[in-house]
């Protein structure tokens, strides 16, 4: 292997992949070089390449232990690397925080798990038996003879946090779409609080949320929750003024609510959120809440705020705000209200409660990126390779993390990110979970759009998910749609991570829908999500009409896709009629009758998590997002037509029937 090829391998630069067509695609050398250059490597500098190869390979064998040592909790062995001439040396392992001291007289008779020859010296990797440690991260020192090294032992459970093996039903929502009780134009935590009660009464066990990440207050029209300012902070627009203690006896707030701007917003009947107006009004209300807190806040509340700031200062400080105390106050209020909603779920008997959603990346001009620039590549964005829905591939415009830099400070960045998103919830859905294994990088090579897969430290990132899920008592769902290698699916499954299935895509080789009995048991099963049309819109072809209206497809493409849709509808009818004992449904059947029968069929699957989308229950025809569009269609703005109470009242018989099937 030549030096450059070795560095490609050590740096995680992909060599080939299997396209959705089954074709094996190989990346050319120029493409792989460009990926390395995005990581700061001069591919024409032989000395730098040799130095990096030595650092990433040979030098690791000259250290007793790496900075992070993964230790399986059930079979605890610590791996050390030594010169084989040191086998006679004694060993001392100390874990100060747990008052653990382990001593071995020598290294003979230990299992050898690897070897490496350097300058005619044989180095070997050995497994040292140690005591089982509590799940978590533990600083340790290792001494072999006179050689001393430090490592952070990660005591890793076999699986992520698990709940009882029962079939559970939940609701999938985009929080901003809920009909707002305060009539301020955007769903908030008070609406979510009401929804927890409605779900609990229908014996639902969870509410799956959209990402609640911080967006851009100064550019409110940047509304995508999947291209956030920071994934470790919350979007203040979800704060309900009514839920805040600082709304009580607040004359300034009461005066604002009676102002012309607020009255105009209250009287609006728009189907799409006007983020500029909503943000203008809500931030004025937030300022009134903050001013009231500054003037009347009790000692107890001030101490609680100070404690919140001190505990989260590393994340809060990334805001780099000119009005930092106000922005910290908003994060405090948002955190309190999110926790209140989760508390309501648990108190009402919901087994899981809220499930948060973690976006795959952050915006390239946001707080998260600016404060962690050293961890990111230069000139590469993440996206997706060609697939049936995007033959040219996709560039999501999110900066790509450098897999080597990610290891900085024992993966502190990723650990903090996961922990922040598991706060005050019972589960975490990870969008595009393949990101912990590999990501498709998009970049320019010699003036043309190019891309390849880059691999990440999978074992370490998976270990973080396992550890943090137990620390935070949170289940984990990995959105694994698209091209996912079998070995990754196996690793996620054996780790107890729920997969995420969309019924639309669950097909047999002949194109027919999978049988209900063949749907995966350890998964979150959904009919649709935010990237596909609501069922009513899908059945009535409204999504195709919208695409033609916005000139996203030509007239010929419209006719082709319409015929393809009709074929899909016939397949769906065959799926339902094969399972249902009711009169056969036909193409002319009412869309919501078809939806109800489909939901009842899927409720009978063995999938442990089954989520209904509130958009479907509200009979929406417009999608919240059309992938591949930005300015053409008003993505992330469409609101629901009816209140949550009315939606649940209308669908009560269907929800009761689904609950009976799931609990039966």
C-alpha angles and dihedrals in degrees: 000000000000120000096257093048089050091053091049088057097043092047093049098247107158124240102195144341140197112252121221088259090061091253116139109230122199122203115230121234095253090057092049091046091053091053090053091048089055085059091057097261120140100219091195093057107091092184093055091047091051091047093051092047090053092047095049097041124014098031092056088067092057092061120080092221136000121249087260123038117194111214122182109230095217095047104026113199125153114212118221130179119217142165102262088235087071096065091107093057124106120244130220124186120185129186102185098188091057096035090237122156121178123185131187122186092218145340099252120124094022120134114263111220101175146358139205133186118218123170089346091304119122115223119192135195115225134190113231115197112231136174119278108265129206114266108275145057119315129182112227141174123218123198124187111180104312095336114104128188139168126225138170108234113213108203100207125196119221092246141015118263111300136203129206114300096252133125110258134189127210145165127253116211144167099222096212091059096062116112101257116234090208090051092232094136102253135070114253143180092280089059089048090050090055090047092055089062094047091050093046091053088056091051093248116157103203148017115217110213134199115246107291092201124148112269129187114295092186092051101037095172090070089093106159111120087200094062100049136173090230131356093202095061133061130245107251092208086079091063113110112217089204092059094053120100086221091066090072115103089351108153093180090055093047091050092051093050087059093049123114094249093055094043090052090052091046090054095047118114098186118152089213129053117253096212094187093058094038092050093046092053099040095048089052088054091046090053089054090051092049094047089051091051091051091051102038108015112136122235089252093054093045090053090049090052092048090049091051091050094048093048093048102032095118090058097036092051090062087074090076087198130176087217098038099159091054092049091047088051090054091051089050092051093046091050092049093050094046089051089049091056092050090047089053090053094052095043089054093052103260106152097212108013118187122016114202124210123225116206117225094240148352134250117275093234100044138103095262093054096042093051094046101035093132089064095055132081122246115246101356128111128188123245141129135283121246114299137166091275096046114024092182092052125241133272109199093190093234117133115249121238116235105240092216095048091048088072091064115128092004094303092302093156095057094040091054092046094053093044092050091053094048093056115118095355136096098223146018126217112200113211111225094000089190084083090084088060107028141342132202108242120208120204143138119268115190091336098313132103108259141164149174142176119276119195127225133204093276099178093053096045091047089049090054091054091051094048097043093046089059094043090052098033090235130147117224128224120190116205098221103170118140128025109357120162114236093241090058093048088051093049092049092046095048088049090059094247113149115236119222119233129188110203092219089067100041098105139155122231090267092056096254119127117267117259114261088244091057096056113113114266099209097056147092104248119202134170092216142350138197093290098056130056121272110260096255091051091046094050094046093043090239090141090058091048090052092050091051092046091054090043092243089134132027125242090258092049089049092055092046093049091046091056090047089051092052089053089051090050091053089051090051092050090051089051093051098040091050089057104032125085092202127093112296117273118227137195091268093054119119110274095231091050087056091046093051092051091047091051091049091050092051092045086067093059122107091241105129094215121044118177128195116206114233089216089064093048088051090052094237119178098184119079121229089225138018107202113233094030130100114159098011098073126027096250121191093014109087113112130202120266099222136040119261090249092055092046092053093044093053093046097041095112092049093046091049091050092049091049091051091052094046094047094040 
